[in-house]
Amino acid sequence: MHDSSPPGGSLPGSPTPDEPLSAGLKQRHLTMLGLGGVIGAGLFVGSGAGIAVAGPGIVVSYLIAGALAMCVMRMLGEMSAAMPASGSFSVHAERALGRWAGFSVGWLYWFLLVVVLAVEATGAAQIANGWVPGVPQWAWVLLFMVVFTVANLTAVKNFGEFEFWFAALKVFAIVAFLVLGTLAIFGLLPAASDSSGDPVGLTHLTGDGGFLPHGWQGVVSGVLAVIFAFGGLEVVTIAAAESDDPVRSVARAVRSAVFRILFFYVGSMLVIVTVLPWTAQRAGISPYVTVLDSIGVPSAGQIMNIVVFVALLSALNANLYGSSRMVFSLAERAEAPKALLKVSGGGVPRRAVLASVAFGFVSVLLNLEWPDSVFLYMLNSVGAVLLFVWALIAASQLRLRRRIEAAAPERLVLRMWAFPWLTWVALAAMAAVFGLMLTDDTARPQLLWSTGATAAVLLVAGVRELRARRA
């Protein structure tokens, strides 16, 4: 979908043109995608790294990171409800800032998703290889790529159904964990009581070096460790363009998702650091497993392995979908090869799907050669790209909000809170995270790799812009 007006010009008041893609997603698909799309291995496994550096203060770290993610989603929801598009924030950036911005954010996000889907396939393959050691890791990656490529080449409702049930399982797992943890805190599960037989209560929040055992520096380090776990929410606004009622669908999905996700994340961390001392967490073991073991849940490790396995496959599926729609939107605006515009009879951009899954199949060979190190190298290559995307979303919203208010205020069915002040605060927070990553030995390599990738895309965008002006 591309506006006939210049990207930097005023927003037209006419309705948004229809997408050539299928409208096969229902409200329940989008709602569950909003809830489950961001609940992945970053929460179930990666949260352990945050607890190690922040202690109980990880709750504050998640509040800060979650608040930033909520602001970004609210901005994105505002623009997407006013202008639904399969390219979502890439289309918004082009209209707000110019073709260079739409090109840059679209290709950066596509690059992020295609690498991350390969990472997720590798992570799921590592778990599957542990269950069935006779099947090599690369063969599992190949199997997952084939299955989800086929699913995404068929009707979009198949993607929606996959994600609905994947997300439902993850949400159920989180809710069950919160219920069991709360019962443990109040002593209703005997295994959670201390040596005197009394309920654990809130003792561990302050009794093991204090609530902030590493001070506010620990909280800041915790933010760096967990902020990227909130990536994935953006796919909801991309998917909304293929629903029956894009405007209402995206508004409802964003409203229902942001607060519930913050509740799941912060609530989980609160349970984890309350049931057990933060020092009880063990390297390489999910904090969820440690807590479930402590309250006597049988086979807790295998249960969480299954949940993490599903979470990884769910994220793979969502990222393949999101990347294919993003590159399709780029092709619509002549920012990607026109060949990618071919749509099947069922409204699926099959060539865009195949282009987006190509690196996933390349990762099969990478897993064949370097099964133990490929995961880390792929993660480092895209480390901070999400923050660059978020920053361009915020900059776009600053420009478009006033333009929409002037041209078609009735399209603002979802509004950013405290505009423009909170948008500026979010941008300042992102700049602060960039600065902190630069000073952190662990995060610096990811920032440098991501900055290099971003600079390369911006350079290409600048050259294209110059050529267009000369023409």
JOQUI-V576820 format. One record per pair of residues at least 4 apart in sequence whose C-alpha atoms are under 6 Angstrom apart, sorted by the first residue. I is the first residue (numbers start at 1). J is the second residue. Records with the same first field share a line. If there is no record, write none. Layout:
# JOQUI-V576820
I->J  J
This chain:
# JOQUI-V576820
7->94  95  98
8->95  96  97  98
11->403
13->407  408
21->347
22->242  347
23->242  243  244
24->156  157  243
25->157  242  243
26->243
27->249
29->33  160  164
30->34
31->253
32->36  164  167
33->37
34->236  257
35->257
36->167
37->232
38->230  232  233
40->311
41->45  308
42->46  229
43->47
45->286
48->287
50->222  225
51->55  58
53->218
54->58  218  219  222
55->278
56->205  211  273
57->211  212  219
58->222
59->266  269
61->219  222  223
62->66  266
63->67
65->223  227
66->262
70->258
73->77
74->416
75->416
76->80
77->81
78->414  415
79->83
80->84
81->247  250  251
82->411  412
84->241
85->241
86->238  241  325
87->91  326  329
88->238
89->93
90->102  105  106
91->102
93->97  101  102  396
94->98  99  101  102
96->396  399  400
97->101
100->104  461
101->105
102->106
104->108  457  458
105->109  389
107->111
110->323
112->382
113->117  319  323
117->316  319
118->360
119->375
120->312  316
121->141
124->309  312
125->129  137  140  141
129->133  137
138->364  367  368
141->364
142->364
145->149
153->350
155->346
160->164
163->167
166->314
177->181
181->271
183->188
184->188  189  192
185->200  201  275
186->199  201
187->193  199
191->295
192->295
193->197  198  199  200
194->198  200
202->274
203->207
204->274  277
205->211  274
206->210  211
209->213
214->218
223->227
235->322
240->246  250
241->246
245->249
246->250
253->257
257->261
262->266
263->267
264->268
271->275
273->278
289->293  300  301
292->297  300
293->297  300
304->308
305->309
310->314
315->319
319->323
324->352  353  356
328->352
330->335  336
331->335  336  337  338
340->351  352
342->349
343->347  348  349
344->348
363->367
366->370
367->371
370->374
380->446
381->449
382->450
383->446  450
384->447  450
385->450
392->396
397->401
400->404
404->408  409
405->409
418->422
437->443  444
438->444
440->444
447->451
451->455
